[in-house]
Amino acid sequence: MTILMVEDNALQRRLLEAQIQPLGHRLIVAANGEEALARLQTDRPEPDMVIMDVVMPSMDGFKACEAIKTDPATADIPVLVLTALSRDAKDRSYTAGADDFIRKPASNLLLQVRIQTHLRVRALSLRTGPLPPARPKVLVASASSMVLTQVQNHFGKDQAIFLEAQDEAQARAQILAESPDVLVLDTDLANGSAMDLATTLGRSQDLRDLPILLLHDPGELEAWSRLREPVCDALEKPLVATETRRRVALLARLAQLQKRVGQA
């Protein structure tokens, strides 16, 4: 698949290329928002994803993102804003229509799993078309009663069917018995190892497609980088409602698309 990287700084472009190239996708570059919009109109095949800086000359990333999302021809292309800009950059990005936001410097694992998940959703969406509303089944595995409650409250208790597990064994049993659509996996389990569970699921022919959202403490994520695509997404604790909702919703959509394609 093709990724359009929009970045005016040559050093940042090289660093980002080094992070993305191991994924094996075609990478094209634009130096500012205006150039990005032109490439979206002329490049064939059209880009499947845009990774957008925001502080750029000529046209900044916020305006470019808004232009992409208001044009029916490009509105379905996922846009991930990647910036060192602080303050209200995340809110401004989502207001402009961005599908995702990561602050620089980005963890290799976080950037790569987000890219892979958005591209997977994009590819499946092109095959299936629009999806009807759905109420996903979400398993939350955590030793923390606060995390179990937060995930449900943040996403909306009436928006999903929630299952709970406090340790690795309970999570395995729930997965086999209930076939959840999404696993929200906290690194803090009462017994067992979250990494062992993710690895086991990844090696299972029947369960490897179960989307996993990893909840982690600061500094924990890099320990997971030695595993090959162990999770579909990651979210640092303490949890923030808007981000929890966005992350679970993305993986619920992925699960629904996978089911639809599998049934076709």
Phi, psi and omega per residue, in radians:
M1 nan 2.921 -3.018
T2 -1.976 2.297 3.106
I3 -2.024 2.250 3.041
L4 -1.689 2.051 3.111
M5 -1.756 2.138 -3.094
V6 -1.947 1.837 -3.036
E7 -2.719 2.217 -3.087
D8 -1.542 -0.320 -3.077
N9 -1.570 2.116 -3.053
A10 -1.087 -0.709 3.140
L11 -1.130 -0.773 3.126
Q12 -1.108 -0.618 3.095
R13 -1.083 -0.780 -3.124
R14 -1.139 -0.705 3.130
L15 -1.124 -0.727 -3.134
L16 -1.203 -0.686 3.081
E17 -1.021 -0.727 -3.129
A18 -1.119 -0.567 3.130
Q19 -1.334 -0.597 -3.030
I20 -1.554 -0.614 -3.034
Q21 -0.954 -0.641 3.122
P22 -1.049 -0.306 3.139
L23 -1.334 -0.318 3.044
G24 1.489 0.260 3.141
H25 -1.615 2.743 3.038
R26 -1.259 2.309 -3.065
L27 -2.112 2.181 3.055
I28 -2.107 2.789 -2.938
V29 -2.255 2.497 2.961
A30 -2.318 2.558 -3.040
A31 -1.624 -0.209 3.114
N32 -2.818 3.115 -3.075
G33 -1.104 -0.729 -3.132
E34 -1.090 -0.753 3.124
E35 -1.145 -0.629 3.118
A36 -1.105 -0.773 3.135
L37 -1.110 -0.657 3.117
A38 -1.141 -0.714 -3.130
R39 -1.179 -0.611 3.103
L40 -1.120 -0.535 -3.134
Q41 -1.427 -0.511 -2.973
T42 -1.886 -0.525 -3.054
D43 -1.256 2.336 3.068
R44 -2.343 2.195 0.043
P45 -1.200 2.639 -3.107
E46 -1.178 2.639 3.127
P47 -1.009 2.550 3.110
D48 -1.658 -0.206 -3.129
M49 -2.784 2.631 3.078
V50 -2.137 2.255 2.998
I51 -1.901 2.047 -2.870
M52 -2.103 2.142 2.890
D53 -1.345 2.883 3.140
V54 -1.989 -0.544 -3.117
V55 -1.579 1.713 -3.087
M56 -2.545 2.695 3.091
P57 -1.289 2.919 3.051
S58 1.273 -1.172 3.062
M59 -2.472 2.142 -3.097
D60 -1.330 3.010 -3.050
G61 -1.187 -0.546 3.121
F62 -1.107 -0.825 3.141
K63 -1.153 -0.693 3.128
A64 -1.132 -0.731 3.122
C65 -1.090 -0.774 3.123
E66 -1.073 -0.698 3.118
A67 -1.134 -0.703 3.117
I68 -1.094 -0.773 -3.029
K69 -1.388 -0.306 3.096
T70 -1.649 -0.122 3.089
D71 -1.622 2.044 -3.120
P72 -0.970 -0.478 -3.109
A73 -1.264 -0.400 -3.067
T74 -2.168 -0.044 -3.013
A75 -1.044 -0.491 -3.093
D76 -1.470 -0.116 3.131
I77 -1.349 2.141 -3.121
P78 -1.168 2.406 3.119
V79 -2.065 2.135 3.067
L80 -1.898 2.052 3.102
V81 -1.500 2.234 -3.125
L82 -2.208 1.906 -3.014
T83 -2.617 2.700 3.021
A84 -1.585 -0.110 -3.136
L85 -1.109 2.309 -3.101
S86 -1.810 -2.526 -3.122
R87 0.969 -2.046 -3.013
D88 -1.742 0.404 -3.054
A89 -1.068 -0.690 -3.128
K90 -1.136 -0.830 3.137
D91 -1.080 -0.731 3.133
R92 -1.138 -0.631 3.127
S93 -1.134 -0.834 -3.136
Y94 -1.184 -0.602 3.071
T95 -1.101 -0.617 3.122
A96 -1.316 -0.137 3.092
G97 1.876 0.059 -3.118
A98 -1.024 2.543 3.108
D99 -1.522 -0.359 -3.080
D100 -2.745 2.871 -3.109
F101 -2.602 2.277 3.019
I102 -2.352 2.394 3.132
R103 -1.584 2.421 3.070
K104 -1.327 2.625 -0.138
P105 -1.301 2.383 -3.057
A106 -1.529 2.389 2.980
S107 -1.051 2.369 3.103
N108 -0.947 -0.824 -3.079
L109 -1.127 -0.819 -3.108
L110 -1.070 -0.828 -3.135
L111 -1.078 -0.778 -3.079
Q112 -1.183 -0.741 -3.125
V113 -1.229 -0.595 3.088
R114 -1.145 -0.774 3.111
I115 -1.036 -0.865 -3.094
Q116 -1.074 -0.683 -3.125
T117 -1.205 -0.773 3.115
H118 -1.105 -0.693 3.131
L119 -1.202 -0.616 3.094
R120 -1.141 -0.769 3.086
V121 -1.084 -0.737 3.130
R122 -1.058 -0.833 -3.101
A123 -1.118 -0.754 -3.140
L124 -1.205 -0.631 3.132
S125 -1.109 -0.669 3.127
L126 -1.134 -0.465 -3.137
R127 -1.488 -0.525 -2.989
T128 -1.858 -0.469 -3.053
G129 1.426 -2.922 -3.081
P130 -1.054 2.592 3.140
L131 -1.921 2.522 3.047
P132 -1.291 2.795 3.073
P133 -1.009 2.525 -3.115
A134 -2.484 2.701 3.104
R135 -1.991 1.709 -3.027
P136 -1.248 2.782 3.024
K137 -1.743 2.043 -3.004
V138 -2.059 2.116 3.055
L139 -1.684 2.152 3.097
V140 -1.882 2.042 -3.123
A141 -1.921 1.953 -3.102
S142 -2.824 2.555 3.040
A143 -1.395 -0.207 -3.064
S144 -1.654 2.087 3.080
S145 -1.133 -0.519 3.117
M146 -1.161 -0.760 3.114
V147 -1.121 -0.752 3.118
L148 -1.001 -0.742 -3.140
T149 -1.266 -0.730 -3.100
Q150 -1.055 -0.812 -3.104
V151 -1.028 -0.766 -3.139
Q152 -1.161 -0.771 -3.136
N153 -1.204 -0.687 -3.109
H154 -1.153 -0.737 -3.119
F155 -1.392 -0.565 -3.100
G156 1.949 1.964 -3.061
K157 -1.044 -0.517 -3.124
D158 -1.541 -0.027 -3.096
Q159 -1.643 -0.167 -3.107
A160 -2.651 2.867 2.960
I161 -1.674 2.017 -3.044
F162 -1.770 2.369 3.018
L163 -2.052 2.712 -3.099
E164 -2.275 2.592 3.015
A165 -2.585 2.534 -3.116
Q166 -1.874 -0.244 3.136
D167 -2.514 3.098 -3.064
E168 -1.104 -0.748 -3.108
A169 -1.118 -0.762 3.109
Q170 -1.099 -0.703 3.132
A171 -1.100 -0.781 3.111
R172 -1.031 -0.779 -3.114
A173 -1.114 -0.725 3.135
Q174 -1.150 -0.677 3.140
I175 -1.115 -0.768 -3.119
L176 -1.235 -0.609 -3.058
A177 -1.490 -0.619 -2.958
E178 -1.922 -0.250 -3.123
S179 0.861 1.093 -3.130
P180 -1.133 2.750 3.092
D181 -1.435 -0.564 -3.091
V182 -2.425 2.441 3.011
L183 -1.928 2.068 3.002
V184 -1.691 1.901 -2.949
L185 -1.965 1.951 3.082
D186 -1.434 2.443 3.051
T187 -1.167 -0.312 3.113
D188 -1.636 1.730 3.065
L189 -1.991 2.643 -3.113
A190 -1.132 -0.697 3.104
N191 -2.540 2.622 3.130
G192 1.512 -2.962 -3.019
S193 -2.272 2.240 3.071
A194 -1.088 -0.659 -3.136
M195 -1.173 -0.699 3.101
D196 -1.101 -0.698 3.137
L197 -1.133 -0.809 3.132
A198 -1.082 -0.695 3.138
T199 -1.134 -0.760 3.118
T200 -1.074 -0.770 3.125
L201 -1.115 -0.694 -3.131
G202 -1.140 -0.447 -3.133
R203 -1.591 -0.159 -3.105
S204 -1.512 2.224 3.141
Q205 -1.071 -0.615 -3.072
D206 -1.489 -0.425 -2.996
L207 -2.016 -0.034 -3.019
R208 -1.160 -0.366 -3.132
D209 -1.549 -0.007 3.097
L210 -1.140 2.019 -3.120
P211 -1.176 2.282 -3.117
I212 -2.019 2.197 2.974
L213 -1.785 2.015 -3.111
L214 -1.573 2.212 3.023
L215 -1.768 2.155 -3.015
H216 -2.384 2.776 3.025
D217 -1.496 2.794 3.089
P218 -0.956 2.348 3.094
G219 1.562 -0.159 -3.097
E220 -1.484 -0.401 -2.916
L221 -1.147 -0.661 -3.058
E222 -1.113 -0.443 3.108
A223 -1.110 -0.372 -3.130
W224 -1.533 -0.134 -3.007
S225 -1.216 -0.343 3.136
R226 -1.336 -0.229 3.091
L227 -1.534 2.519 -3.107
R228 -1.503 1.881 -3.117
E229 0.808 1.051 -3.109
P230 -1.289 -0.432 -3.095
V231 -2.417 2.879 3.089
C232 -1.665 -0.345 -3.106
D233 -2.828 2.874 3.136
A234 -2.532 2.574 -3.101
L235 -2.491 2.216 -3.107
E236 -1.419 2.420 3.037
K237 -1.490 2.676 0.055
P238 -1.261 2.597 -3.042
L239 -1.311 2.526 3.049
V240 -2.033 2.320 -2.957
A241 -0.963 -0.825 -3.068
T242 -1.115 -0.656 -3.139
E243 -1.298 -0.696 3.083
T244 -1.018 -0.815 -3.126
R245 -1.071 -0.766 -3.108
R246 -1.141 -0.742 -3.086
R247 -1.212 -0.776 3.129
V248 -1.152 -0.695 -3.136
A249 -1.087 -0.700 3.130
L250 -1.084 -0.778 -3.110
L251 -1.285 -0.530 3.048
A252 -1.140 -0.664 3.087
R253 -1.154 -0.727 3.093
L254 -1.024 -0.793 -3.135
A255 -1.082 -0.726 3.141
Q256 -1.131 -0.712 3.111
L257 -1.132 -0.732 3.123
Q258 -1.073 -0.702 3.102
K259 -1.124 -0.773 -3.097
R260 -1.083 -0.778 3.138
V261 -1.168 -0.670 3.128
G262 -1.139 -0.477 -3.121
Q263 -1.512 -0.277 -3.062
A264 -1.268 nan nan
